[in-house]
Amino acid sequence: MATWRRGGGPRARSLGSRRPPLLPPAPDSPLGERGFRGHVVRAQRFRFSEEPGPGAEGAVLEVHVPQVLHLQYGMYVWPCAVVLAQYLWFHRRSLPGKAVLEIGGGVSLPGIMAAKCGAEVILSDSSELPHCLEVCRQSCQMNNLPRVRIIGLTWGHMSQELLALPPQDILLASDVFFEPEDFEDILTTVYFLMQKNPKVQLWSTYQVRSADWSLEALLYKWDMKCVHIPLESFDADKENIAESALPGRHTVEMLVISFAKDSL
Ligand SMILES: C[S@@+](CC[C@H](N)C(=O)[O-])C[C@H]1O[C@@H](n2cnc3c(N)ncnc32)[C@H](O)[C@@H]1O
């Protein structure tokens, strides 16, 4: 399939040459095991909560997601996903009725959180990775979310699925900025969705694995701006989040990216 690049022609791409990010995490609170096309699956629980206030119990929300022992790195939760889900939890009151699309979702913990908080959610992963789309489906089943749509969406591809999408309010992207050669493909997809709704925001977490990588020049090229959200502002500056040790000491950053001409 052809990919779409601003100011350039289509180029062929292959997922076979992908280098997985460093350090696949181990599940840390298994609930049980089920089959997934012959692979071992562990259901992992994340329990998001807020501090009880005076005279009131704090809100609590549990999300269960599959973790599959598989080579595809969309088959288990990454530290970035827990941080992004915590950001959604912190902003849960703004989510009901919002159109939310998660890209490169894999297990899709953030998208599941958004759906549980009342957003109209579409989950996606590469159309070339059916196992990852299947794990999105399994996440929805585990959380009893039959209305969540799942689509194949490969970054940079002008596919029918992308063209047919309704305008979105929020795009979620957890740990998708790990391979610099993909950055522009991701931003072309985001740019296309910004054309449908110039007010759409990309809420994204990325894990700092190399000091050399930067998005700044690409954001400028694509007329986008970026605000870094301090982790402490949404209670994510901890090694344990949602009763999971997964964030650990990984350096994760939270970004809100929007159209440069829109005021954030
Ligand atoms: C490091 S994993 C992160 C998974 C999940 N978002 C998380 O944080 O737990 C990267 C995800 O990007 C997906 N992906 C990789 N290449 C892609 C592409 N070209 N288009 C769309 N998704 C892709 C993978 O299948 C995988 O789900």
The ligand as an SDF file (V2000), in Angstrom:
LIG
                    3D

 27 29  0  0  0  0  0  0  0  0999 V2000
    5.0790    0.1380   21.7070 C   0  0  0  0  0  0  0  0  0  0  0  0
    3.5210   -0.4380   21.1670 S   0  0  0  0  0  0  0  0  0  0  0  0
    2.4270    0.5380   22.1720 C   0  0  0  0  0  0  0  0  0  0  0  0
    1.1070   -0.1470   22.3580 C   0  0  0  0  0  0  0  0  0  0  0  0
    0.1260    0.6160   23.2410 C   0  0  0  0  0  0  0  0  0  0  0  0
   -0.2370    1.8800   22.6420 N   0  0  0  0  0  0  0  0  0  0  0  0
    0.7110    0.8460   24.6260 C   0  0  0  0  0  0  0  0  0  0  0  0
    1.2690    1.9240   24.8930 O   0  0  0  0  0  0  0  0  0  0  0  0
    0.6110   -0.0690   25.4690 O   0  0  0  0  0  0  0  0  0  0  0  0
    3.3340    0.3590   19.5620 C   0  0  0  0  0  0  0  0  0  0  0  0
    1.9990    0.1070   18.8890 C   0  0  0  0  0  0  0  0  0  0  0  0
    2.0020    0.7060   17.6050 O   0  0  0  0  0  0  0  0  0  0  0  0
    1.4530   -0.2050   16.6460 C   0  0  0  0  0  0  0  0  0  0  0  0
    2.0440    0.0860   15.3340 N   0  0  0  0  0  0  0  0  0  0  0  0
    3.3200   -0.1570   14.9240 C   0  0  0  0  0  0  0  0  0  0  0  0
    3.4950    0.2600   13.6680 N   0  0  0  0  0  0  0  0  0  0  0  0
    2.3060    0.8050   13.2740 C   0  0  0  0  0  0  0  0  0  0  0  0
    1.8480    1.4450   12.0820 C   0  0  0  0  0  0  0  0  0  0  0  0
    2.6930    1.6030   11.0300 N   0  0  0  0  0  0  0  0  0  0  0  0
    0.5890    1.8850   12.0150 N   0  0  0  0  0  0  0  0  0  0  0  0
   -0.2450    1.7480   13.0850 C   0  0  0  0  0  0  0  0  0  0  0  0
    0.1140    1.1510   14.2440 N   0  0  0  0  0  0  0  0  0  0  0  0
    1.3730    0.6890   14.3350 C   0  0  0  0  0  0  0  0  0  0  0  0
    1.8600   -1.5590   17.1890 C   0  0  0  0  0  0  0  0  0  0  0  0
    1.0740   -2.5990   16.6680 O   0  0  0  0  0  0  0  0  0  0  0  0
    1.6830   -1.3620   18.6700 C   0  0  0  0  0  0  0  0  0  0  0  0
    0.3630   -1.6140   19.0660 O   0  0  0  0  0  0  0  0  0  0  0  0
  1  2  1  0
  2  3  1  0
  2 10  1  0
  3  4  1  0
  4  5  1  0
  5  6  1  0
  5  7  1  0
  7  8  2  0
  7  9  1  0
 10 11  1  0
 11 12  1  0
 11 26  1  0
 12 13  1  0
 13 14  1  0
 13 24  1  0
 14 15  1  0
 14 23  1  0
 15 16  2  0
 16 17  1  0
 17 18  1  0
 17 23  2  0
 18 19  1  0
 18 20  2  0
 20 21  1  0
 21 22  2  0
 22 23  1  0
 24 25  1  0
 24 26  1  0
 26 27  1  0
M  CHG  2   2   1   9  -1
M  END
$$$$
